[in-house]
Amino acid sequence: MVHPLDPGVSRRILRDMIRIRAVEEAIADRYAEQKMRCPTHLSIGQEGPAAAAGAVLDGQDLAVSGHRAHAHYLAKGGDLPAMIAEIYGKATGCSRGNGGSMHLVDEAVGFMGSTAIVGGTVPVGVGLALSLAIARKPGLVCIFIGDAVLETGVFYESAGFAAVRKLPVLFVCENNLYSVYSPLDVRQPAGRALAGVAAALGLGSSSGDGNDPQAAYSLLRTAADRVRSGAGPQFVELATYRWREHCGPMFDNELGYRTESEFLAWKARDPIPRLRQSLLSDGVIDAVWLAAVHDEIQAEIDAAFTFAEASPFPESSLASADIYSREMAPFP
Amino acid sequence: MTYAEAVRDALAVALEQDPSVIVYGLGAPDPKGVFGTTLGLQQRFGQDRVFDMPTAENAMTGVGIGAALGGLRPVLTHQRLDFALLSLDQIINNAAKWRFMFGGRRGVPLTIRMILGRGWGQGPTHSQNLQAVFAHIPGLCVVSPATPADAKGLLLSAIFGEDPVIFLEHRWLHGARGETPAGDHRVPIGRAHQLRQGGDVTVVASSILSLEALQAVDHVAAQGVACDLIDLRSIRPLDWEAIETSVQRTGRLLVLDPGHETGGVAGEIIARLTTRCWGHLRAPPRRLAMPDAPESTSPALTQGYHVRAEHIATAIGELLGLQLESASLSRRSHPHDVPGAEFQGPF
């Protein structure tokens, strides 16, 4: 079934996409300063699935993600200053500087962690879903993955267990066609769709255009409703495209692993103007709303960077702290 | 009770005491109950809390991590350590790092039982004790109890602690008997246990080698040699104080290692004791470990592969420059590749 966007949801998705892009462009603009000293994977161009998922998830729902997680963290409601401070390696970062861009966490809003090993949080998300099921708690676990996760063994193991136990898991797969520089056709045989693989594993499965936020929302909402009804784990594949280099702030089309024309074709399908135009013409938003959103976001971003820059670095004694619990800490 | 019964008792106490404890593993509720260690637990505590799993070691370790983050205290069991090698990614990259890489906000209270095989044709990939691999990783605790009481006490401490614990359980110890306290008996992780006291030689052992060492130490005691026998119980964190205090007294150190010699725990202990207690040493420290070779399946090739009481007694004598009688220790009423005559396979 198609879920038409109600005005509140559509404004939220548009605002989240604009906000995620503005945050990441601010990171890219300042990256050359060498103050953010960690690998950083930007989602610019592929904000659609994250923002649509953020609108589908409730406060009681949990989420985990991988190395390209800024958008997921922000869409789930993660604390922006804590994320920026984390990228700066500061004591006020969400992981107190130990994790950087690839280790975001904000348990207060149900964002349970993103990690740097492809597929690494997939079973963790399934385990969180098991804990919900055993405790008969409401809610679901959203596991954000990319196309490459369907090449890892742990995905198949985890999906199998989620299916056999009918756990409340929503897999959101952003298929951006590349694993670093490796295209899909060296990683998947011709004609084998990721959504088809997921279906064969026993997951409810669907696919669509991640750069069409309305379509993405509708698919995710349908899948989430199925999870909530007890139908077991669901998988949604959303086609999208990263504009910048795999890791870092630049564009890298000159490397030749993808064509300029492919890049331009995807850029023309930018999810933000697509939804913005639709909402403007439907009268859901107007230029005043857009200007206010822009100003709010800019002020928020400026404040977050000011906070991060002004925050202290962790004390040097913390380099060997937080490895064990307090109970074990006295041991060498 | 036996060691296997002590493990089951610990699981039952934990399940009884705290509804957040769950127990799972391949075969956990099967008719044999993982060598008897999980027998009857599913019937008693229900399918939600004691359950079987797919043969998916890596994911099921990650599931344990997620379940722990969701407020549970999972106990995952592998019938062999060798099978758990498929889960090194989740153990090392997630369980061991979670507390640190997310800024110390939360650890992962996950207990992973790994059973160590030996003899009766277990062969190259059903018999590895890779304690050194796990002990190398900051963030992991590694315990390797030798007695039923310590098995129970360390398992309960592991389950109710806040850190990931690798619980190494030797298959040959499952039938060993010993006094085991009833109820919620805990043994602190990181504390060794002195099994014998004596001023001549410090013998450091763990797991099944603590029992071999006990035999050897009592045998040489009858010949007038008194040893400190330290059963480590925990491999990480390791009770350095217990070893150092003893070596400062005896000046002689023999370390027994149930893993391969190169890069092993015994090498680490000798390195640390040599740098810290150099002035106290009266003889070069010795170690007895498994050879740097896989264990063969053929019984003809496993003769002499493992460290036994007679080897330990001989080494104690060598540290003292004495020729001690040890040959009588090698006379056993059962074949060399089983823990006792009652063991007839298959694994």
Interface residues (C-beta under 8 A of the other chain):
Chain A: L62 V64 G93 C94 S95 R96 G97 N98 G99 H103 V105 E107 M112 G113 T115 I117 G120 T121 V122 P123 V124 G125 V126 G127 L128 A129 L130 S131 L132 I134 A135 V141 G153 V154 Y156 E157 S158 G160 F161 V164 A321 D322 I323 Y324 S325 E327 M328 F331 P332
Chain B: I22 D48 R49 M53 P54 A56 N58 A59 M60 T61 G62 V63 G64 I65 G66 A67 A68 L69 G70 G71 L72 P74 D89 Q90 N93 N94 W98 R99 F100 M101 F102 G103 G104 R105 R106 G107 P138 G139 C141 G161 E162 D163 I189 G190 P237 L238 W240
